[in-house]
Amino acid sequence: MKNLLLTVVKFAISAGLIYYLFRQATQNDDFETLFHSHKQWHWLAAGFIACLTGFVLGFVRWHALVRALDLPFQLIDAIRLGFIGLFFCVFTIGVAGGDTMRAIYVCRQSPERKTEVIASVVFDRLIGLLTMVSIAALAFAQLNITKISLHNPNEIALRYAGRFTMLLAIVGFLGFAVLLAIPELLKFKWTRMWLLRLFAIPRLGIFIRKMTDVVSVYRNRPMTVVVSFLLSIGVNLCFAVTIFAIAVGLGAVRPGLSYHFLIEPIAMVANSLPLPGGIGGMEAAVAFLYKVLAGGNGVIVAFTFRFFILIVSALGGVVWMLNKDLRTNKLPNENDD
């Protein structure tokens, strides 16, 4: 009953956000003008291609992390499972549902190495989030904050959000460095004592110990980590281009392309909130940032971006239905003909 109530509350929050944004947008004359304006379909098509490319680059990133652990896993399987995970994100609470589906499928193939599989998903998500906040922090650092009004509450909120993002990026990289340094920390008496206490915790300690072993693998393969970060940057660039291309295609009042490197990561972090498919959070972020940075109506841009994500997610449903092995929780073996 508690889980059911929590689910109902989260769906209600998403629905409330969407209703509020739609109502605010329709009360603005720009919305009707934008809705009936001439569309540049080639820009919208380019935006969809950029969106699709961004998701595929994310799947390739996960494949690189899995292969670094010497797990038998083909790139085509990573792409197929990535699309399926994206499909299930629409019907679950946030991105965790899609990540869980990916981990389950690969765990069925390598049941004796479940910890490594889960670690690859966690590491993939960690690199993705760290890259997003870092790009947002760099983009905010390029803004001329002296032009931000101290009397406009929206602009004041943007200033504090930017400072928080920069702090989060610094803390994130420090935490990531500590995570990679855990194997070395075990060599020192004062840190080994605390880590051994963690390892002694029933069940959780075993998982932490195995996660430490996985971190050691990534630490010894720095090129895999570097390539993963580069792919993650590519993902964010694709999504930033997607939002910008949508705005151009719709003829919306929009900030410049450079500002979208601030808009996109913040929007995608909001999309990762524990809401059904992240719906509502991303739309609110894009609408707020468009209003502050350009005085434009970004709601219809955000809705169109969401529509693109839903189309790509639907491809995951098609992949799932067309692959019998995936529906039965099996993956083809690399050695099979």
N, C-alpha and C positions, 0 to 999 in steps of 0.2 A: 504494500500500500504506500509506503514511504517513497519507493522508486517511482511508482505510478504518479503520485502527487508531484514529485520533482519534475518528471517528464512533462506533465500538464503545465506546470509553472513556466518551464523553459519554452514550450511552444507558445504559451500566452505572451511571453516577453517578445519573442520574434514577431508574432502577429501584431502586437501592439506597436512595435517599432516600425514595421512596414506600413501600418495604417497611419501612424503619425506622420511619417515621411511623405507618404502619398498625399495626405490631406494638406500638408504644408506646401507641397509642390503645386498642387492643383489650384491653390488660392493665389498663386503667383501668375501674372499674365505671361511671363516668359515660358511657362510650361506649355500653354496652348500654342504659342507661336512656334516653339521648338517641335512640338508634336506634329504640326501641320507643315513644317518647313521641308524644303527639298533635301533629300538624303543623298550623301555621296557613298554609294554602295561599295565602291572599290576600297574606300577607307575602312568601312565596316568589315569587309571580307579580309582585309589585311589584319585588322584587329583580331578576328577570329583565328586566323592562322597563327598569329603571335601567341594567342591564348593557348591553342593546342600545342604549339612548340614548347611553351613554358612547362606544361604538365609533363610532356615527354622527357624533357631535360631532368625534371625531378625524378622520374622513374629510372633514368640512366644513372643518376647520382646514387640512388638506393642500390642498384645493381653493382656499382663499383664498391660500395661498402660491404655488401654480402660476399662478393668474390674475394675481397681482401681476407676474409675469414676462411678461405679455401672450401667454401660450401659449393656443391654441384648445382649451379644456378645459371641459366641462360638469360641473355638480354631480352629475348622475345618473351620469356616468362615474366621478367620484371615489368615489362611494359604492359602485358596482359593483366597481371595482378595489380599494377598501378591503376589501370582503368577501372578494374572491379572495385578496388578500395575506394576510388573516387565516387563510384556509383553508390556504394553503401554509406558514404559520408552524408548523402542527401537524406537518408532515412534513419540516421542515428544522431546522437548528440555530439556535435562538433567533429573534429578530425580524428578523434580517438577510434571511432568505429571503423574508419577506413584503414588505419594503421593496424588495428586488431585483425581485420580480415586478411591483410597481407601476411602478418606474422603467422596466423593459423595455417594458411595454405603451405607456407614453406616449412613450418614445424611438422606438418604431416609427412613431408618428404624426408626430413632429417630429424626424427623425434629425439634422437640422442643428443642433439645440439640445440635444444630449444633456447637456452640462454643466449647463445651466440646470435640466433635469429632475432630474438627480442632486442638484443643490444644493437643490432644493425638498424632496426626500426627507430629505436630511441636516439641513436647517434645521428641518423638521417634527419629526424625531426629537430634535434638540437642544432645541427649545422644550419638547417633552413631558418629557424627562428633567429639564430645569432646573426646570420647574414642579413635578414630583414631589418633588425633593429640597427645594425651597423650602417646599412645604406641610408636608413632614415636619419640616423645621427649625422652622417656626413652631409646629407642634403640639407638638414637644418643648419649645420655649421656654415653653409654657403649663403644662407638667407641673411639679408640686411636687417637685423633685429632692431636697429635704431628707428626703422620705419614702422615698427609695430606700435600701435597706439596703446598708451597706458590707461585709456579710458574706455576702450572697447573690450567688453568681457570675453568675446570670442577670440580676439587676438591675444589677450592675456592668457587665456586657456591654451592657445597654441604655443605661446612662449614656454609655459610650464611643462606642457607635453613634450616639447622639444628637449628641454633640459633633462626631463626624466628619461627620455629615450637615449640621450647621450650617456647618462649615468648607467642606464641599464646595459648599454653596449660595453662600457668599460668593465662593469661587474661580470657581464657574460663572458668576456674574453679572459678575465682573470680566473673565473670558475672553470672555463674550458682548459686553461693552462694547468690548473691544479688537478683536474681530472686526468689529463695526460701524464702528470707527474706522479700519480699514485704509486706506480711500481718503484720509482726511485725513493719515494717517501718511506716505503717499507724497509729501506736500508738503515734508517735512523731510529734509534731506540725510542725517543720520545714520541714520534709519530706512529711507529709500529705498534706501540702499546694501545693507542686509541683505535687504530684500524683493526687490531686483533679483537678488541672488544666488540666492534661492529660485526666481525666475522663470526663471533660466538653467539649472536642472536639467532634463536631457532628459526629455520627456514629462510628468513630474510638474510641472515649472515652468509648462507651458502650462495644465495643469488648475488650478493655484493662481492663475494670472493670471485665468482665466475665472471662477473662484470669487470672486475679488475684485470682478470686474465685477457678479456676481450680488448680492454683499453691498451694493454701491453702490445697486442697485435697491431692496433692502429698506430701506436706510438712508434713502432718499428717500421711502419710503412707510411712515412710522411707524405710521399707523393699521392697516395690515395686520399689523404685528408686534404691536401692542396687542391687536387682535381675536384673533390667534392665541393669545396668552397667555390671554385671557379664555376662549376655547373650551377651552384646555388645562385651565384651572381647572375648567370645567364637566365635563370628562372625569373628572377625579379625584374631584369631588364625587359624580358618578354611581356610580363604582366603590366609593367609601366607603359610600354608601347601600346598594349591592348587598350588600356583606359584612355590614353591620349588619342588613339585612332578612332575609338568610339565617339569621343567628344567632337573630333573633326568631322567624322561622318554624319553626325547628327546636327552639326552646325551650332553646337552649344558654346556659350561663353565659357572660356576655359583658361587655366593658367598655362604657362609655357611648358614645353616638354621637360625641362630640367626640374620643374616643380613636381612632376609626376614621380620622380625618384624619391620624393618625400611622401607623396600621397599613397603610392602603391604599397610600400612596406607597412605603413600604418593601417591601411585598409585590410591587408592580408592578415596582419596580426589580429585585427578585430574579427576577421573571418574565422579565426581559430578559437574564438570564444565558445564555451560549452553551450551553444544554442543549436537547434536542429539545422545541421549543415552550415552553421555560422550565419544563417539568414537573419538579417536585421542589423547585425554589428557592422559588417562591411559597408552596407548601404549608408548607415548613419555616419560612418567615418568619411566616406567620399563626399557626401552632401555637406558635411561640416567644413571640410578642407577646401572644397570648391567655393563655398560661400566666403570663407576668410581670405583665400589667396587670390580670388578673381571676382568675387561678388556675383558669381554665376549660380545657376541651378543645377547642381550635380546629381540630383535624384534620378533623373531619367538615364544619365550616364551609368550610374551605379546599377540601376535595374537592368540595363542592357548588358552590362558586364556579368551580372548574375545570370542572365539568360544564356550567355555564352558558356558559363561554367556548367549550367544545367544541361546544355546540349552535349558538351564533352562528357559529362557524367552519364548521360544516356548511352553514349558509346560503350561505357563500361558494362551497362546492362546487356547490350547486344553481345559483347565479348563473352560475358558470363553464360548467356543462353546458347551461344554457338559452340562452346567448348565443353564437351561432356566430361573430360578429365577434371576441369576446374569445378564443375558442379558437383562432382563426387569427391572433392577435396584432394585430388591427386594432381601431380605435375609430371609431365613426361620426363623420363630419365635421360640424361645426356648421352648415355651409351646405347639408348634404344635407336633402332633404325628409323 
